[in-house]
């Protein structure tokens, strides 16, 4: 059998929502204007890049971005890209009550489904990749088929395990009270397309991001991505390579040039195919039965993926 190496872009349209929910710029007209740049300029530039190389990507769109930049998001939809969930205002799920999380999920699910002519989203990215203990169950109950927020793998899709438990250190207690190993939970029917801080563009290249430098040259990020791919291409027969980019950064001229170089470098390799994240998830399901007794996404019907 030939190798199967699946690579794809997840495009997170953080824009204004990112400054409202995560970056600490909610009171700054300047930072809000940077979000406007992402929505009105960066999105169209990334779209142009993807069209140049005939790549279909997965765009994870906060509800705020969908409603604020409806014209630009319509261009994404009409270009045939996959649309996925990414919260409403890039709020931190771990800071919300279960009811708030459910309300955001229900609202954004309906927004995106209606916008996409009745086609519901299949995938989800937690804003800022901050997950909550209730998150997996909420996604499964909503019928979401894959997640891109977990970092326990980097190059292999897998069925996401839920409800791991661990014991925190309590320096006021006797040591043997907290010297306990992590207890693994149960695998679910939710496919995980791994996330990675090493395979995204925002934290190293967006100035003034909280606790980040934001001034790394695109060439350094390009080499990091190339080195990661080179190792996997040498050591693993089949693998996935999900990249996360943001119009806030990926829509900047210097980063677009880097993305062009990287795409052309990737395309010089054999057995590489650009796909959406949903295609990655479906390819994994086609080869791997769901865990016995696992909770499956509500209403899920397995598609016959191309082998």
Secondary structure, 3 states (H helix, E strand, C coil): CCCCEEEEEEEECCHHHHHHHCCCCCCCHHHHHHHHHHHHHHHHHHHHHHHHCCCCCEEEECHHHHHHCHHHHHHHHHCCCEEEECCCCCCCHHHCCHHHHHHHHHHHHHHHHHHCCCCCCCEECCHHHCCCCCHHHHHHHHCCCEECCCCCCCCCCEEEEECCECCCCCCCCCHHHCCCCCECCEEEEEEECCCCHHHECHHHHCCCCCCCCCCCCHHHHHHHHHHHHHHHHHHCCCEEEEEEECHHHHCCHHHHHHHHHHHHHHCCCCCEEECCHHHHHHHHHHHCCCCCCCCCCCCCCCCCCCC
